[in-house]
Amino acid sequence: MSREIWRLTVSDHFSSAHQLRHYQGKCESLHGHNFAVQVQVQGRDLDPKLGILIDFQELKTLLKQVLAELDHRNLNELPEFAAINPSSEHLARYIFQRLAALLPGPGVTMHAVSVAEGPTAIATYSEE
């Protein structure tokens, strides 16, 4: 017997500079992106009175809090990216883990985070 799973998605963006060390191409030089971020959370139980998993506004506020750490920064200068490249893949994992730590209670969990450098290049991170 299957149980219902609800998934909610919110989106936002941030602007940052980065460079990909050891890339051997144009992206090894410092450059910037307007990163688009899509976050998906999930849960099995809705609030019985409101009929919602989590308020969209609360989720958007939490996402903005995480993205503020990255916005208008040189991502390579952040301690989290001292040993690894601030690639879209690593950014998606970073946002996923930071946001997961902020979610209220055990009833709402992260499902996936997608980070896009542009309309044709998107990296998605999730955990099983």
Secondary structure, DSSP 4 states (H G I P E B T S, - for coil): -----EEEEEEEEEEEEE--TT--SGGGS-EEEEEEEEEEEEES---TTT--SS-HHHHHHHHHHHHHTTTTSBGGGSGGGSSS---HHHHHHHHHHHHHHHS-STT-EEEEEEEEEETTEEEEE---
